[in-house]
Amino acid sequence: MSLSALRILRRAGTTTTTRTTARRRSSLLSSLIASSSSVERIRRKGLLSASRMTTTTTRIPLTKVNASSSSSTSERTTKPPSTIKYGYVDTHAHLEMILEKLDTKYEHWIDSVREKESEKLYSLESILTIGCKPENWRKVEHFLQFEEVYGAFGVHPLNANAFEENTFSSTISDGLKALHKKYPRKMKAIGECGLDYYVCQDPDVANAKEWVCPVDCREHQQFVFKEQILLAKEMNLPLVVHARDAGDGDAESDCLDIMRKHCDAAQKIHVHCFTGTTAFAQELLQSFPNLKLGFTGVCTFKNGSNVREVVRMTDLNRILLETDGPFMAPVPFRGRVAEPSMVPQIAEIIATVKKSTVEDVFEVRRENTREVYGI
């Protein structure tokens, strides 16, 4: 046999071996992906590079989390290193309270989160922090200098008594409009606003609480809620709703009545930290097609079966992930300060209840956040 012929045979044999190996690797890769822990197994087997892991299982385009992303000169860039991951958003948190309880600065905290998530397949991408009254709007405003932080501003129902009907326009409406003019890209919503009949703070006694909200207090909450609905429509901004019942159904009923009367059918609405009844959830979802329910660490609690039932009956494309930090840290972090990097634990329990995968929850919830807030 000639030398040239021998070389041809060798090359053919090498090609055959390579193709056989590729088919075996492809078969093994497919079987691994089919399992619930596929991505971690793929990583351990070394069959897929980190830059391809998420794109292999993607149905909705995943978020590129890139430190070199363009940002305005007035913002600080603290985005994670350039890589493709499952980006997630904490759609409701109180950063000023979180950092106060943790006794740290935002820069130090976000650096610790980036380090903690550096080897994981998900990464905190953005945070919507909430200003609940004019006194803390400026504190919340401070965080808007950071690229990944956005804000919602309004009057929480437990702060409603501080504002009289004849002064609401000058103190609240004008203030919120001024904030939006100053931060048109960063102010993403009006709220949180709504009704809270579970606890009423007596303005005459510091830190006093009552289990039944007085009627006059309820009427004042209703007025401030209605005014913020109208303002959100005027400013073309989403509405963040707080609805907490005392167990008698009054808050849920009143909330529905006010929203049906004053909200536009197509209005973008986030009913945050949902802990209400399944009937209330169904009425909200049926009445407002662009409304989404936010679920917190409560859905991981042992006594959170009612919330998990609402999760079970709610379509994935109507759910948002949030912590409402510093409150209600999810299992296994009970007793600690809830903060945005705990969102994955909430995603895991939602995936379990929905008999889905965490990857699916991250993907669809991320798209839901874009639909409501544009982030």
C-alpha positions as CSV (number, residue, x, y, z in Angstrom):
1,M,0.0,0.0,0.0
2,S,1.3,3.4,-0.9
3,L,2.2,6.0,1.8
4,S,-0.5,8.4,0.5
5,A,-3.1,5.7,0.7
6,L,-2.1,4.8,4.3
7,R,-2.5,8.4,5.3
8,I,-6.0,8.6,3.8
9,L,-7.0,5.4,5.8
10,R,-5.6,6.9,9.0
11,R,-7.5,10.1,8.5
12,A,-10.7,8.2,7.8
13,G,-10.2,6.1,11.0
14,T,-9.7,9.3,13.0
15,T,-12.8,10.9,11.6
16,T,-14.9,7.8,12.4
17,T,-13.6,7.7,16.0
18,T,-14.2,11.4,16.4
19,R,-17.8,11.1,15.1
20,T,-18.4,8.1,17.4
21,T,-17.1,9.9,20.4
22,A,-19.2,13.0,19.5
23,R,-22.3,10.9,19.2
24,R,-21.6,9.3,22.6
25,R,-21.0,12.7,24.2
26,S,-24.1,14.1,22.6
27,S,-26.2,11.1,23.9
28,L,-24.8,11.5,27.4
29,L,-25.4,15.3,27.2
30,S,-29.0,14.8,26.2
31,S,-29.7,12.4,29.0
32,L,-28.1,14.7,31.6
33,I,-30.1,17.7,30.4
34,A,-33.3,15.6,30.8
35,S,-32.7,15.2,34.5
36,S,-33.7,17.9,37.1
37,S,-30.0,18.5,38.1
38,S,-28.7,18.5,34.5
39,V,-26.7,21.7,34.5
40,E,-24.7,20.7,37.6
41,R,-24.0,17.2,36.2
42,I,-23.0,18.7,32.9
43,R,-20.5,21.0,34.6
44,R,-19.0,18.1,36.6
45,K,-18.7,15.9,33.5
46,G,-16.9,18.7,31.7
47,L,-19.1,18.2,28.6
48,L,-20.2,21.8,28.3
49,S,-18.4,25.1,28.9
50,A,-19.8,27.6,31.3
51,S,-20.5,30.0,28.5
52,R,-22.9,27.4,26.9
53,M,-24.7,25.9,29.8
54,T,-27.7,28.2,30.0
55,T,-28.2,28.5,26.3
56,T,-28.5,24.7,25.9
57,T,-31.8,24.7,27.9
58,T,-33.1,28.1,27.0
59,R,-36.6,28.7,25.6
60,I,-36.7,32.4,26.5
61,P,-33.6,34.4,25.8
62,L,-31.5,34.6,29.0
63,T,-30.0,37.7,30.4
64,K,-26.4,38.6,29.9
65,V,-25.0,39.9,33.1
66,N,-22.1,42.1,32.0
67,A,-19.9,44.5,34.0
68,S,-19.0,46.3,30.8
69,S,-22.6,47.2,30.1
70,S,-23.1,50.9,29.2
71,S,-24.5,53.1,31.9
72,S,-25.0,56.8,32.5
73,T,-22.1,58.7,34.0
74,S,-24.2,59.5,37.1
75,E,-24.6,55.8,38.0
76,R,-22.1,53.5,39.6
77,T,-21.6,50.2,37.8
78,T,-21.5,47.1,40.1
79,K,-22.7,44.5,37.6
80,P,-21.3,41.0,37.9
81,P,-18.4,39.7,35.6
82,S,-19.2,39.1,31.9
83,T,-20.9,35.7,31.6
84,I,-24.2,34.2,30.7
85,K,-26.3,33.3,33.7
86,Y,-29.9,33.1,34.9
87,G,-30.4,36.7,35.8
88,Y,-33.1,37.4,38.4
89,V,-34.7,40.5,39.9
90,D,-35.9,41.2,43.4
91,T,-39.0,43.1,42.4
92,H,-39.8,44.4,45.9
93,A,-37.3,45.3,48.6
94,H,-36.6,48.0,51.1
95,L,-32.8,48.5,50.7
96,E,-32.5,51.3,53.2
97,M,-33.9,49.1,56.0
98,I,-32.0,46.0,54.8
99,L,-28.6,47.8,55.0
100,E,-29.5,49.4,58.3
101,K,-30.2,46.1,59.8
102,L,-27.1,44.5,58.3
103,D,-25.1,47.5,59.4
104,T,-23.3,47.8,56.1
105,K,-23.0,49.9,53.0
106,Y,-24.5,49.0,49.6
107,E,-21.2,48.7,47.9
108,H,-19.9,46.2,50.5
109,W,-23.2,44.2,50.4
110,I,-23.4,43.9,46.6
111,D,-19.7,42.8,46.4
112,S,-20.5,40.0,48.9
113,V,-23.4,38.9,46.8
114,R,-21.3,38.9,43.6
115,E,-18.7,36.8,45.3
116,K,-21.3,34.4,46.7
117,E,-22.9,33.9,43.3
118,S,-19.7,33.8,41.3
119,E,-19.8,29.9,41.0
120,K,-23.6,29.6,40.6
121,L,-25.8,29.5,37.5
122,Y,-27.8,32.5,38.6
123,S,-27.0,36.1,39.5
124,L,-28.8,39.0,41.0
125,E,-29.4,41.4,38.1
126,S,-31.6,44.2,39.4
127,I,-33.5,45.4,42.5
128,L,-36.6,47.4,42.8
129,T,-36.4,49.3,46.1
130,I,-39.5,50.9,47.6
131,G,-40.0,54.4,49.0
132,C,-43.1,54.2,51.3
133,K,-43.4,57.9,52.5
134,P,-41.9,61.3,51.7
135,E,-39.6,61.0,54.7
136,N,-37.7,58.1,53.2
137,W,-37.9,58.9,49.5
138,R,-34.6,60.7,49.7
139,K,-33.0,57.6,51.3
140,V,-34.3,55.4,48.5
141,E,-33.3,58.0,45.9
142,H,-29.6,57.5,47.1
143,F,-29.6,54.0,45.7
144,L,-30.6,55.0,42.2
145,Q,-27.0,55.9,41.5
146,F,-26.2,52.2,41.3
147,E,-26.9,50.7,37.8
148,E,-28.8,47.7,39.0
149,V,-31.1,49.6,41.4
150,Y,-34.5,51.0,40.4
151,G,-37.2,52.6,42.5
152,A,-40.9,52.8,43.2
153,F,-42.2,55.7,45.2
154,G,-45.5,56.2,47.0
155,V,-47.4,56.2,50.3
156,H,-47.9,52.9,52.1
157,P,-51.4,52.5,53.6
158,L,-49.9,52.5,57.1
159,N,-48.6,56.0,56.4
160,A,-51.8,57.3,54.8
161,N,-53.0,59.0,58.0
162,A,-50.2,61.5,57.8
163,F,-51.8,63.2,54.7
164,E,-55.0,65.1,54.6
165,E,-57.2,65.1,51.5
166,N,-56.7,68.8,50.9
167,T,-52.9,68.6,51.0
168,F,-52.4,65.3,49.2
169,S,-51.9,67.0,45.8
170,S,-49.2,69.4,47.0
171,T,-47.3,67.0,49.2
172,I,-47.6,63.7,47.4
173,S,-48.6,64.1,43.8
174,D,-46.2,67.0,43.1
175,G,-43.4,65.2,44.9
176,L,-43.8,62.0,42.9
177,K,-44.0,63.9,39.6
178,A,-40.8,65.8,40.6
179,L,-39.0,62.5,41.3
180,H,-40.1,61.0,38.0
181,K,-38.9,64.1,36.2
182,K,-35.5,63.8,37.9
183,Y,-35.2,60.0,37.4
184,P,-37.3,59.2,34.3
185,R,-35.4,56.0,33.6
186,K,-35.0,54.8,37.2
187,M,-38.4,55.5,38.8
188,K,-40.4,52.5,37.6
189,A,-43.7,52.6,39.5
190,I,-46.0,54.3,42.0
191,G,-46.4,52.5,45.3
192,E,-46.5,50.6,47.3
193,C,-50.0,51.7,48.0
194,G,-53.2,50.0,49.0
195,L,-55.1,48.8,52.0
196,D,-53.9,47.3,55.3
197,Y,-56.6,46.4,57.7
198,Y,-54.5,43.9,59.6
199,V,-52.5,46.5,61.6
200,C,-53.3,50.1,62.3
201,Q,-50.8,52.5,63.8
202,D,-52.4,55.0,66.1
203,P,-50.9,58.4,65.3
204,D,-51.4,59.5,69.0
205,V,-49.4,56.7,70.5
206,A,-45.9,55.8,69.3
207,N,-45.7,52.3,67.9
208,A,-49.2,51.4,69.0
209,K,-50.9,48.6,67.1
210,E,-54.5,47.4,66.8
211,W,-55.7,44.2,65.3
212,V,-58.7,45.8,63.8
213,C,-58.3,49.0,61.7
214,P,-60.8,51.7,62.7
215,V,-63.3,52.7,60.1
216,D,-62.0,56.3,59.8
217,C,-58.5,55.0,59.2
218,R,-59.9,52.6,56.5
219,E,-61.6,55.5,54.7
220,H,-58.4,57.5,54.7
221,Q,-56.4,54.6,53.3
222,Q,-59.0,54.2,50.6
223,F,-58.7,57.8,49.6
224,V,-54.9,57.8,49.4
225,F,-55.0,54.5,47.5
226,K,-57.4,55.9,44.9
227,E,-55.3,59.0,44.4
228,Q,-52.2,57.0,43.7
229,I,-54.1,54.8,41.2
230,L,-55.1,57.9,39.3
231,L,-51.6,59.3,39.5
232,A,-50.1,56.1,38.1
233,K,-52.4,56.3,35.2
234,E,-51.6,60.0,34.6
235,M,-47.9,59.3,34.7
236,N,-48.2,56.0,32.7
237,L,-46.4,54.0,35.4
238,P,-47.1,50.6,36.9
239,L,-48.9,50.4,40.2
240,V,-47.5,48.5,43.2
241,V,-50.4,47.3,45.5
242,H,-50.2,46.3,49.1
243,A,-53.4,44.4,50.3
244,R,-53.5,42.9,53.7
245,D,-56.7,41.6,55.3
246,A,-57.6,41.2,58.9
247,G,-59.2,37.9,58.3
248,D,-62.7,39.2,57.7
249,G,-62.4,39.8,54.0
250,D,-63.0,43.5,54.2
251,A,-59.6,44.6,52.8
252,E,-59.8,42.2,49.9
253,S,-63.3,43.3,49.0
254,D,-62.6,47.0,49.3
255,C,-59.3,46.7,47.4
256,L,-61.1,45.0,44.5
257,D,-63.9,47.6,44.5
258,I,-61.5,50.5,44.3
259,M,-59.3,48.9,41.7
260,R,-62.2,47.9,39.5
261,K,-63.6,51.4,39.7
262,H,-60.3,53.4,39.2
263,C,-57.8,51.1,37.5
264,D,-57.7,50.7,33.7
265,A,-58.3,47.1,32.6
266,A,-54.9,47.0,30.9
267,Q,-53.0,48.8,33.6
268,K,-49.7,47.1,34.7
269,I,-50.1,46.1,38.3
270,H,-47.9,44.2,40.8
271,V,-49.9,43.0,43.9
272,H,-46.8,42.4,46.0
273,C,-46.2,39.9,48.9
274,F,-49.5,38.1,48.1
275,T,-50.8,36.3,51.2
276,G,-54.5,36.6,50.4
277,T,-57.2,34.0,49.6
278,T,-57.3,32.0,46.3
279,A,-60.7,33.7,45.6
280,F,-59.1,37.2,45.9
281,A,-56.2,36.0,43.6
282,Q,-58.6,34.7,41.0
283,E,-60.7,37.9,41.0
284,L,-57.5,40.0,40.5
285,L,-56.1,37.9,37.8
286,Q,-59.4,37.7,35.9
287,S,-60.1,41.4,36.2
288,F,-56.7,42.7,35.1
289,P,-54.9,40.8,32.4
290,N,-51.6,42.7,33.0
291,L,-51.7,42.2,36.8
292,K,-49.1,39.9,38.4
293,L,-48.8,38.5,41.9
294,G,-45.6,38.8,43.9
295,F,-44.5,35.9,46.2
296,T,-42.0,36.2,49.0
297,G,-40.4,33.9,51.5
298,V,-43.8,33.3,53.1
299,C,-44.4,30.6,50.4
300,T,-41.5,28.6,52.0
301,F,-42.9,28.8,55.5
302,K,-44.4,25.7,57.2
303,N,-47.6,27.6,57.8
304,G,-47.6,29.1,54.3
305,S,-49.7,26.3,52.7
306,N,-52.4,28.8,51.7
307,V,-49.9,30.9,49.8
308,R,-48.5,27.8,48.1
309,E,-52.0,27.0,47.0
310,V,-52.3,30.4,45.3
311,V,-48.9,29.7,43.7
312,R,-50.2,26.3,42.4
313,M,-53.3,27.8,40.8
314,T,-51.5,30.9,39.3
315,D,-49.9,30.6,35.8
316,L,-46.1,31.1,35.8
317,N,-46.5,34.1,33.5
318,R,-48.5,35.9,36.2
319,I,-45.9,35.5,39.0
320,L,-43.1,37.8,40.1
321,L,-40.3,37.0,42.5
322,E,-39.6,39.3,45.5
323,T,-38.3,39.2,49.0
324,D,-40.0,42.3,50.6
325,G,-36.7,42.4,52.6
326,P,-35.8,42.9,55.3
327,F,-39.0,41.1,56.3
328,M,-39.9,37.4,56.1
329,A,-36.6,35.7,55.1
330,P,-37.3,32.4,53.3
331,V,-36.4,29.0,54.7
332,P,-33.6,28.1,55.4
333,F,-32.8,31.7,56.5
334,R,-35.7,32.2,59.0
335,G,-34.7,34.7,61.7
336,R,-32.2,36.5,59.5
337,V,-32.6,39.8,57.5
338,A,-34.3,39.0,54.2
339,E,-32.3,40.5,51.3
340,P,-32.4,40.2,47.5
341,S,-29.9,37.4,47.2
342,M,-32.5,35.1,48.9
343,V,-34.7,35.2,45.8
344,P,-33.4,31.8,44.5
345,Q,-34.8,30.0,47.6
346,I,-38.2,31.4,46.7
347,A,-37.8,30.4,43.1
348,E,-37.0,26.8,44.3
349,I,-40.2,26.4,46.3
350,I,-42.3,27.9,43.4
351,A,-40.7,25.4,41.0
352,T,-41.5,22.5,43.4
353,V,-45.1,23.6,43.8
354,K,-45.5,24.2,40.0
355,K,-43.8,20.9,39.3
356,S,-41.4,22.8,37.1
357,T,-37.7,23.5,37.1
358,V,-35.9,26.3,38.8
359,E,-34.5,27.2,35.4
360,D,-38.0,27.6,34.0
361,V,-39.0,29.8,37.0
362,F,-36.0,32.1,36.5
363,E,-36.6,32.4,32.8
364,V,-40.3,33.1,32.8
365,R,-40.2,35.3,35.9
366,R,-37.5,37.3,34.4
367,E,-39.6,38.0,31.3
368,N,-42.6,38.9,33.6
369,T,-40.4,41.5,35.2
370,R,-39.6,43.1,31.9
371,E,-43.3,43.1,31.0
372,V,-44.3,45.0,34.1
373,Y,-41.3,47.2,34.9
374,G,-39.3,47.3,31.7
375,I,-36.2,46.1,33.5
